[in-house]
Amino acid sequence: MTASGNALRLAVVFALGAAGGAVFAAVGLPAAFLSGSMVVVAAAALLGLDAKVPVRLRDGIYVLLGVSMAGGIDRDLLARLGEWPPSLAGLAVSVIAMIAGSYLYLRRVAGWDAPSAFFGSIPGALSMTLATAEASRADIRRVALSQTLRLFMLVGVLPLVVTAVDPAASAPPPTPAVEGIGSLALLLATGLAGAAAGHFARVPAGILLGAFVASGLLHGFGVVGGALPPALLVPAMVGLGAMLGLRFAGTSPRLLVATLTAGIGAFLTAFAMAVAGAVAVSVLTGIDLSRLLIAYAPGGLEVMVILAFALDVDPAFVAAHHLARFVAMTALVPLLARLVLGAGWASPREPVPRESDFENEVLPDDPDAAGAVDTSSPP
């Protein structure tokens, strides 16, 4: 694909995303520009539309979102820090339950082989999960698609659940836009510096979280106040939704159908465990259930934090929990793989399925072919 051809396709993608977001907003759905853009672009991607999002454009979207997410931070944040240790302990229990429940569903009900079921059950952290799964006998295509389906369903379902629990969350964030060109320029420059620091420090989701922390410091010390104006924020939300939708580009209908039932079942199992954990911790600690639902949701760090911002549900609280889970999963997944799959879990079959197979390859007809899912009864 030529650069001009990709630019044209990208323009179509963002136009479709904007149209989807506008429709969702007109209907009154929560997180409308994020979820609407994602749904419409995903449908177009399954029909054959594809485009490559330039790295700088992707990073720019994360910087804008990270800067604006901190608009609600104030000096009262320190008073809320005491809520975090009990809810982080509850998160640890909830994550174990999510992994166990999803693994048993994929293994016993969907009939997946043990490595694919294990890596398909890890909540969030898609890049880390795929990188680790690639060293095993897992079917990378199914792991990647099931993880993508789970994030897709979370963005579609979670706002509805959160707004049912907390109707005020369906309204747009009340934080006013920052006033003055000087304050806006300071926010953007500080956000860029924080994003660069987070990226070079190799912090998980460093660009987004770096911009968020840098902007949060300005807001916390009262240097500036307010979020980015809608003229910058809405296109960033649409862009993120479009990038999520493009994950379905190149997915064959056969692979999608073959994974859909298992993906939905694994999502419902993990989501039920997350909801149960959030409800239990809310009852025990008195923390708002809406915050805990997003903090415990089995989705990616960046998207869940941005979703918290879109619903005006304490992004700092949600970011702390998803970052803690990401770091813990990065450290513990290889150890858990050894515990669940045995000492030889990192012995790949030949040939090793590559992550690129997820994009265009269909499942082989021969069940004995390399990379096929083992449908035999589990031990």
C-alpha positions in Angstrom: 0.0 0.0 0.0 1.4 3.4 -1.0 1.6 6.3 1.4 -1.1 8.2 -0.5 -3.3 5.1 -0.6 -2.9 4.6 3.1 -3.7 8.2 3.9 -6.9 8.0 1.9 -7.9 4.8 3.7 -7.1 6.4 7.0 -9.2 9.4 6.2 -12.1 7.0 5.4 -11.5 5.2 8.7 -11.6 8.3 10.8 -14.6 9.7 8.9 -16.5 6.4 9.6 -15.4 6.6 13.2 -16.6 10.2 13.6 -19.9 9.2 12.0 -20.3 6.3 14.4 -19.4 8.4 17.4 -21.9 11.1 16.3 -24.7 8.5 16.0 -23.9 7.0 19.4 -23.8 10.5 20.9 -27.2 11.4 19.3 -28.7 8.3 20.8 -27.3 9.2 24.2 -25.0 6.2 24.7 -22.2 6.6 27.2 -18.6 7.1 26.0 -20.2 7.7 22.6 -17.3 8.8 20.5 -15.0 6.0 21.7 -17.5 3.1 21.5 -19.3 4.4 18.4 -16.1 4.9 16.5 -14.9 1.4 17.5 -18.1 -0.4 16.5 -18.4 1.2 13.1 -14.7 0.9 12.1 -14.7 -2.7 13.3 -17.6 -3.5 11.1 -15.9 -1.9 8.1 -12.6 -3.7 8.9 -14.4 -7.1 8.9 -15.7 -6.1 5.5 -12.2 -5.5 4.2 -11.3 -1.9 5.1 -7.7 -1.6 6.5 -5.2 1.2 7.1 -2.0 1.6 9.0 -2.1 4.2 11.7 1.3 6.1 11.8 3.1 5.7 15.1 3.4 9.5 15.6 -0.4 9.9 15.0 -1.1 7.1 17.5 1.2 8.6 20.1 -0.2 12.0 19.5 -3.7 10.7 20.3 -2.4 9.1 23.5 -0.8 12.4 24.5 -4.0 14.4 24.0 -6.0 11.8 26.0 -3.4 11.6 28.8 -3.3 15.4 29.2 -7.0 15.8 29.3 -7.6 12.8 31.7 -5.9 14.8 34.4 -8.4 17.7 34.2 -10.3 16.4 37.3 -7.3 16.0 39.5 -7.1 18.3 42.5 -5.5 18.4 46.0 -8.2 16.1 47.3 -6.5 13.3 45.5 -4.2 12.7 48.5 -7.2 12.1 50.7 -8.3 9.3 48.4 -5.0 7.5 48.4 -6.0 5.6 51.5 -8.6 3.7 49.5 -6.1 2.1 47.2 -4.4 -0.6 49.4 -7.6 -2.4 50.3 -8.9 -2.3 46.7 -5.6 -3.4 45.3 -5.7 -6.4 47.6 -9.2 -7.2 46.3 -7.9 -6.7 42.8 -5.3 -9.4 43.3 -8.0 -11.9 44.4 -10.2 -10.9 41.5 -7.5 -11.3 38.9 -6.8 -14.9 40.1 -10.5 -15.7 39.9 -10.7 -14.2 36.4 -7.8 -16.2 35.1 -9.0 -19.4 36.7 -12.6 -19.0 35.5 -11.6 -18.1 31.9 -9.1 -20.8 31.7 -11.5 -23.5 32.9 -14.1 -22.2 30.4 -11.8 -22.2 27.4 -10.3 -25.6 28.4 -13.4 -27.5 29.5 -16.2 -25.9 27.6 -14.6 -24.5 24.4 -12.2 -27.4 24.2 -9.1 -25.3 23.6 -5.6 -26.8 24.2 -4.1 -25.9 27.6 -1.5 -23.3 26.4 -4.1 -21.4 24.2 -6.6 -21.5 27.1 -4.1 -20.2 29.6 -2.9 -17.2 27.5 -6.4 -16.5 26.3 -7.4 -16.1 29.9 -4.8 -13.4 30.9 -6.8 -10.1 31.6 -5.4 -7.3 29.5 -1.8 -6.7 28.6 -2.2 -8.0 25.1 1.3 -7.2 23.8 2.9 -8.9 26.9 0.6 -11.9 26.6 1.3 -12.4 22.9 5.1 -12.1 23.4 5.0 -14.7 26.1 2.6 -17.0 24.3 4.7 -17.0 21.2 7.3 -19.0 23.1 4.8 -21.7 23.9 2.6 -24.1 22.0 -0.4 -21.7 22.1 -2.3 -20.9 18.9 -1.4 -17.2 18.6 -4.2 -16.4 16.3 -6.9 -17.6 18.6 -5.2 -16.0 21.7 -5.0 -12.6 19.9 -8.5 -12.7 18.5 -10.1 -13.8 21.8 -8.2 -11.0 23.7 -9.3 -8.5 21.0 -12.9 -9.6 21.3 -12.8 -9.3 25.0 -11.6 -5.6 24.8 -14.2 -4.9 22.1 -17.0 -6.3 24.3 -15.8 -4.4 27.3 -15.8 -1.1 25.6 -19.3 -1.8 24.3 -20.8 -3.3 27.6 -18.9 -1.7 30.5 -20.2 1.9 30.0 -23.8 0.6 30.1 -23.1 -1.3 33.3 -21.3 1.6 34.9 -24.0 4.1 34.0 -26.7 1.6 35.3 -24.8 1.6 38.7 -24.1 5.4 38.6 -26.4 7.3 36.3 -24.3 10.4 36.7 -21.5 8.7 34.8 -23.5 8.9 31.5 -23.1 12.6 31.4 -20.0 14.2 29.7 -17.1 15.0 32.1 -18.1 18.2 33.9 -14.5 19.6 33.9 -14.5 22.8 31.9 -12.0 23.3 29.1 -8.8 25.1 30.0 -8.9 28.8 29.3 -6.3 30.8 27.5 -3.8 29.9 24.7 -0.9 30.1 27.2 -2.4 27.6 29.6 -3.3 25.2 26.7 0.2 25.5 25.3 1.7 24.8 28.7 -0.5 21.7 29.2 0.4 20.3 25.8 4.1 21.0 26.2 4.2 19.5 29.7 2.2 16.5 28.4 4.7 15.9 25.6 7.6 16.1 28.1 5.8 13.6 30.4 5.0 11.3 27.5 8.6 11.3 26.4 9.8 10.6 29.9 7.4 7.7 30.3 8.3 6.3 26.9 12.1 6.3 27.5 11.7 5.0 31.0 9.8 2.0 29.5 6.8 2.5 31.8 3.8 0.4 30.6 1.6 2.6 28.4 4.3 5.2 29.1 3.1 7.8 26.6 -0.4 7.9 27.9 0.6 7.7 31.6 3.5 10.0 31.3 1.3 12.7 29.8 -1.4 12.0 32.5 1.1 12.3 35.4 2.7 15.5 34.0 -0.7 17.1 33.4 -1.8 15.9 36.8 1.0 17.7 38.5 0.0 21.0 36.9 -3.6 20.5 37.9 -2.7 19.2 41.4 -0.6 22.2 42.2 -3.1 24.6 40.8 -0.9 25.8 38.0 -3.7 25.2 35.4 -7.2 24.1 35.5 -9.5 22.4 33.0 -9.4 19.7 30.4 -8.6 20.0 26.7 -11.3 21.7 24.5 -13.7 19.4 22.6 -12.1 20.4 19.4 -9.0 18.4 20.5 -10.6 15.8 22.8 -13.4 14.5 20.5 -11.1 13.7 17.6 -8.7 11.9 20.0 -11.6 9.7 21.3 -12.7 9.0 17.7 -9.1 8.1 16.8 -8.7 5.7 19.7 -12.0 4.0 18.8 -10.9 3.7 15.2 -7.6 2.1 16.2 -9.5 -0.5 18.3 -11.8 -1.2 15.4 -8.9 -1.7 13.0 -7.7 -4.6 15.1 -10.2 -6.7 13.2 -8.7 -5.9 9.8 -7.6 -9.0 8.0 -9.6 -11.4 10.2 -11.2 -14.1 8.1 -14.9 -14.8 8.7 -14.0 -18.4 9.4 -11.5 -17.6 12.2 -13.9 -15.0 13.7 -16.8 -17.5 13.8 -14.6 -20.2 15.2 -13.4 -18.0 18.0 -16.6 -16.0 18.6 -18.4 -18.4 20.9 -15.3 -19.2 22.9 -14.5 -15.5 23.1 -17.9 -14.5 24.3 -18.0 -17.2 26.9 -14.5 -16.3 28.2 -15.5 -12.6 28.4 -18.7 -13.3 30.3 -16.8 -15.5 32.7 -14.0 -13.0 33.4 -16.5 -10.1 33.5 -18.6 -12.0 36.1 -15.6 -12.5 38.3 -14.6 -8.9 38.0 -18.1 -7.7 38.9 -18.2 -10.1 41.8 -14.9 -8.8 43.1 -15.9 -5.2 42.6 -19.2 -5.7 44.5 -17.5 -7.5 47.4 -14.8 -4.8 47.8 -17.4 -2.0 47.5 -19.5 -3.6 50.3 -16.4 -4.1 52.5 -14.7 -0.8 52.0 -17.5 1.6 50.9 -15.6 2.6 47.7 -18.0 3.6 44.8 -18.9 0.5 42.8 -18.6 2.5 39.5 -14.9 3.1 40.1 -14.2 -0.5 41.1 -16.0 -1.9 38.1 -13.7 -0.1 35.7 -10.6 -0.7 37.9 -11.2 -4.4 38.0 -12.4 -4.8 34.4 -10.3 -7.3 32.4 -9.3 -4.9 29.7 -6.1 -3.1 28.5 -4.6 -0.4 30.7 -4.8 2.5 28.2 -8.4 1.9 27.1 -9.8 1.3 30.6 -8.2 4.5 31.9 -9.5 6.5 29.0 -12.9 4.9 29.5 -12.8 6.0 33.1 -12.1 9.5 32.0 -14.9 9.4 29.4 -17.3 8.4 32.1 -15.9 10.8 34.7 -15.0 8.0 37.1 -11.7 8.9 38.8 -9.0 8.1 36.2 -6.2 8.3 38.8 -7.8 5.5 40.8 -8.4 3.3 37.7 -4.9 4.0 36.4 -3.3 2.9 39.6 -5.1 -0.4 39.6 -4.6 -1.3 36.0 -0.9 -0.3 36.2 -0.5 -2.5 39.2 -2.2 -5.4 37.4 -0.1 -4.9 34.3 3.2 -5.0 36.3 2.1 -8.0 38.3 1.1 -9.9 35.2 4.4 -9.1 33.5 6.3 -10.6 36.4 4.0 -13.5 37.2 2.7 -14.9 33.9 5.8 -17.0 33.1 5.7 -18.4 36.7 1.9 -19.1 36.3 2.5 -20.7 33.0 5.0 -23.1 34.5 2.6 -23.9 37.3 -0.4 -24.5 35.0 1.3 -25.9 31.9 4.3 -27.6 33.4 8.0 -27.1 33.1 8.1 -27.6 29.3 5.5 -24.8 28.6 8.1 -22.8 26.6 8.8 -25.6 24.1 7.1 -24.4 20.9 5.7 -26.9 18.3 7.1 -26.7 14.7 6.4 -24.5 12.9 5.8 -21.8 15.5 2.7 -19.7 14.8 3.6 -16.0 14.3 1.6 -13.0 15.5 1.3 -12.0 11.8 -0.7 -15.2 11.2 -3.6 -13.6 13.1 -4.1 -11.0 10.4 -4.8 -13.1 7.3 -4.5 -16.8 7.9 -7.6 -19.1 8.2 -7.7 -22.1 10.4 -6.3 -25.3 8.7 -8.8 -28.0 7.7 -6.6 -30.7 9.0 -6.9 -30.9 12.8 -3.5 -32.4 13.0 -1.9 -29.4 11.2 0.6 -27.2 13.0 -1.1 -24.6 15.1 -4.5 -26.3 15.0 -6.5 -26.2 18.2 -6.5 -29.5 20.2 -10.2 -30.5 20.5 -9.5 -33.7 22.4 -11.0 -34.0 25.9 -8.9 -32.4 28.6 -7.2 -34.6 31.1 
